[in-house]
Amino acid sequence: MSQYLPSTIEEQLALAEEFLLSRETDVGTGKQASHRVSPEVYAIAAPLANDLREAGHARIAVHVYSGALDRFLRDLEAEGPLGK
């Protein structure tokens, strides 16, 4: 997560915009989900929603998270199939 989640609000907003544009803003409504993450990832991701809300950008954290995950998955795919 530290490699894919930008550290500044401006970069996070740009990542969210990039993600939305890559999906032509059609990201669907989805369903609430919960995921287990390592303590290291939690420490990085947990403050994101509050930081964005305090900066006047409430409800965008899900798109920032999605953009970071999308980047990770694209990089993983580019590396090819996982070995056994």
C-alpha positions as CSV (number, residue, x, y, z in Angstrom):
1,M,0.0,0.0,0.0
2,S,2.9,2.4,0.7
3,Q,4.0,2.0,-2.9
4,Y,0.6,2.8,-4.4
5,L,-1.1,5.2,-2.1
6,P,0.2,8.8,-2.5
7,S,1.1,10.7,0.6
8,T,-0.4,14.1,-0.2
9,I,-4.1,15.0,-0.5
10,E,-3.5,16.5,-3.9
11,E,-1.9,13.3,-5.2
12,Q,-4.6,11.2,-3.6
13,L,-7.3,13.3,-5.4
14,A,-5.4,12.9,-8.7
15,L,-5.3,9.1,-8.1
16,A,-9.1,9.0,-7.5
17,E,-9.7,11.1,-10.6
18,E,-7.4,8.8,-12.7
19,F,-9.3,5.8,-11.4
20,L,-12.7,7.3,-12.2
21,L,-11.6,8.4,-15.6
22,S,-10.2,5.0,-16.4
23,R,-13.6,3.6,-15.6
24,E,-15.4,6.4,-17.5
25,T,-16.9,7.2,-14.0
26,D,-18.9,4.0,-14.2
27,V,-17.8,2.3,-11.0
28,G,-21.2,1.0,-10.0
29,T,-22.6,1.2,-6.5
30,G,-21.0,-2.0,-5.2
31,K,-21.6,-3.5,-1.8
32,Q,-20.0,-2.8,1.5
33,A,-17.2,-5.2,2.2
34,S,-14.6,-5.8,4.8
35,H,-11.1,-7.1,4.2
36,R,-8.3,-8.2,6.4
37,V,-5.1,-6.3,6.0
38,S,-1.8,-6.3,7.7
39,P,-1.2,-3.9,10.6
40,E,1.3,-2.0,8.3
41,V,-1.4,-1.5,5.6
42,Y,-4.0,-0.5,8.2
43,A,-1.6,2.1,9.6
44,I,-1.3,3.6,6.2
45,A,-4.9,3.4,5.1
46,A,-6.9,4.0,8.3
47,P,-6.5,7.8,8.5
48,L,-7.2,8.4,4.8
49,A,-11.0,8.9,5.0
50,N,-10.7,11.4,7.9
51,D,-7.8,13.2,6.3
52,L,-9.8,13.7,3.1
53,R,-12.9,14.7,5.0
54,E,-10.9,17.4,6.9
55,A,-9.5,18.7,3.6
56,G,-13.1,19.1,2.3
57,H,-13.2,15.9,0.1
58,A,-15.6,13.6,2.0
59,R,-16.7,10.3,0.4
60,I,-13.7,10.1,-2.0
61,A,-11.6,7.8,0.0
62,V,-13.2,4.7,-1.6
63,H,-12.0,5.9,-5.0
64,V,-8.5,6.6,-3.7
65,Y,-8.3,3.1,-2.2
66,S,-9.7,1.7,-5.5
67,G,-7.1,3.6,-7.5
68,A,-4.3,2.3,-5.4
69,L,-5.5,-1.3,-5.6
70,D,-6.0,-0.9,-9.4
71,R,-2.4,0.2,-9.8
72,F,-1.2,-2.7,-7.7
73,L,-3.2,-5.2,-9.7
74,R,-2.1,-3.8,-13.1
75,D,1.5,-4.0,-11.9
76,L,1.0,-7.5,-10.7
77,E,-0.6,-8.5,-14.0
78,A,2.3,-7.0,-15.9
79,E,4.7,-9.3,-14.0
80,G,2.9,-12.3,-15.5
81,P,1.5,-15.5,-13.9
82,L,2.5,-16.4,-10.4
83,G,4.9,-19.3,-10.1
84,K,4.1,-22.4,-8.2
